Amino acid sequence: MKKVVLSLLAIIVIMTGCKKVDVLGGPYTIKGRLYNGTTQKGYANIKLSLINTKAGDRFMGTPDYTENMGDIYTNNEGYFEFTYSRRDQGSSINTEFKDQYLSFPLNQNSTKDICVSDSATLIIHLHSNNPLTANDSFYVKTADKLIGLKGPLPVDYTLRMRQIPRPSAVWSALEFYWARSYKEFLNDYIKGVRNYQYYSVEGDPAINEYTINY
């Protein structure tokens, strides 16, 4: 029996070698790249604060959990990496840059990128069974510009444009308004009674397409 036990120990030593094994799991590594989707260049030397969080339960009287795990910096090409030991509390590791948020699962190896763009491409399809005539105009307002189109227009018309984010704006929170004439647009806009639609926008290199039935 003694020989069998020694043999098993020898096998375990050979299999594990000198590698340190954490019986509780870990260490874990999160990594990725912070880059500009418009230029495709990485954001260099940017500090990212890593926060381990878990929402509390009001009914159970459990408070929110927050742990500051530390700060890391991107390298010259925008890449970042962080290794940590197992956590018994929390549910995700979160960071943000220019209103773009990134969440990593806790106690897992994970790779994700953060894409923060200078602009976005919009393709707006205009459709009407009563299209503009030569005496009509059509106005479309997005978050950063007002565009006027002079008739006539066909039943289906496609407008391609660039969208620049407002300061501290989140892409998905943008909206646009439209009307058949500037007077109508201005009056409706002032009164707060207007045609509008929220839309979700992804920054470059994504292409965002929408349809307005006017």
N, C-alpha and C positions, 0 to 999 in steps of 0.2 A: 504493500500500500504506500509505503514511504517513497518508493521509486516512482510510482504513478503520480504522486503529488509533485515531486520534483520535476518530472517530465512535463506536467501541465504548466508549472511555473516557467520552465524554460521556453515552452512554446509561446506563452504570453509575453515574455521578455523579448523574444525574437520578433513577434508581430508588432509590438508597440515601439521597440527600439528606444531611442532617446526622446521621442516626441512626447510633449507634455499633454496629458489628457485631462480635460475638465469634466468630471462626472455629471455636473449640472448643466453642461452645454456651454458652447462658446470657446474662444472669443468669436465675435461676429464683426463683419466689415460691411459698411455701406459706402458706395462710391458712385461717381457719375461725372457729368460734364455740365457746366454752366456756359451756355453759348448764345450768341445773337443769331436768331433765325433769319434775319435779313441779310447779314453779311457772312454768316456761317463761321464767324470768328469767336473764339472763346473769350470769356470775361476773365482777365488775369488779376490775380492778387485781390480777390473779393472775399471779404469775411462772411462766413455763413455761421449763424448761431444755431446750434442743435438743441431742440427742446423735446424731452420725453413727456408726453401728456396722456391723460386718460380722463374722459368726462365722468363726473360724479353722477350719483343717482339721488335726486331730491326726495323721492318717495322712501328710499332706504336710509336717507340721511348721510349718504357718502359724499364727501367733498371732492372737487376736482383735484387731480394729481398733476403736478408740474415739477419737472426736474431739468435744470440747466446742465446739459451734458458737456458743454464746452463750445469753443469756437474753432473753426478750421478755415484755411485759406485756399483758394484755387491756385493752381500753378499758372505758368505763362500761357498755357493752351486752354485753361478753363477747367481742368480736371481736378477733382477733389476725392479724398478718401479718409475714412475714419473707422478705427477699430475700437471696440468696447467690450467689456465683460457682460455677462448675462445680468439682466435686470429682472427682479421679482415683482416690480410695480411698473405701471404704465402700459400703454398699448401701441404707441407709434412714436417715431422720431420725426419731428417736423422742422422745416426751415423755409425761408422765403427770401425773395429778391425782387424788388420793384413790383410788389403786389402779386407776384407769381409764387404759388405755394407748392411745396413738394413734401410728400409724406412717405416715410419708409416703415415697413412693419418691424416691430420690436423683436429682438432675439432671433433675427434671421439675417443671412447674407443677402444683400440686395443691391442692384445696380439700376439707377434711374438718372435721366438727364433733365435739366431745367432749360427750356427754350424761352428766351425773352427777346421779342422782336421789336424793331423800330417802327414797323408798319405792318399792314395786312392788306391782302388783295381781296376785293369784293367784286362779285359778278351778280348784278341785279337784273332779273328778267322782269320786264314790264309787260303786262297783258291786259287788254281791254277789248270788249266787244263793241265799244264805242270809242275808237281811237281818236287821237288829237287831229284836228284839221289845221289848215294853214293859219287860222286865226286864233289857235289855242296854244297855250304853253303848259308845261308840266314842271313842278318843282319837287325836288327830293332833298331833304336835309338829313345828314348823318351827324355824328357827334362833333365833327370838325369842319364841315363844309356844307354850303348850300349850292345845289346844282340846278340850273334851269335848262329845260329842253324845249325847243321851239318846234311846233308842228309843221307839216303833218308827220305823224308817226304811224308805222304799221301796227297791226293788231298785236304782234309780238315784237318787242324791241329789247335788246340786251345792252346794259350799261356796265362797263368795266371801270373800276376806280380803285384808288389807293386810300386806305384809312390810316390816319395817324392817331395814336391814343392820346386822350387828354391826360394832363398831369395826374399821376396817381390813379388813373382809371384802370379798371379791370376789363379786359376785352369782353367778357361774357355779359357785362352790364350795359353795353351800348344799345342804342335804339335809333330808329330813323322815322321821319315824318314825311308825308307827301300830300300834295293838293294840285288841282288842275290849273290854278292861276296864282300869281304872287299875292294878289289881293285876298283871295280866298285863303291862301296859306297863312298870310300875316294875321288876318282876322281870327281865323281858327286857332292859331298859335297863341295869340294874346288871350283869347277867351278860354283857352284850355280845352276846347272841343276840337279835336283834330284826329286825322287818321295817323295811327302810329303802330309800330310793331317792335317788340324787343327781339334781339337776335343774339345768338351766340357766335362769337368771332374767335378764330384762332389766328395768331400772328404767323408771319412768314415762317416756313415756306408753304404753309397750307393755303388752299384756295377755298374761299367761302362763297357759296351760291345761295341766293334768295329769290323769291318770286313775289311781286306786288301785283295784285289784281285791282286796278283802279277804275 
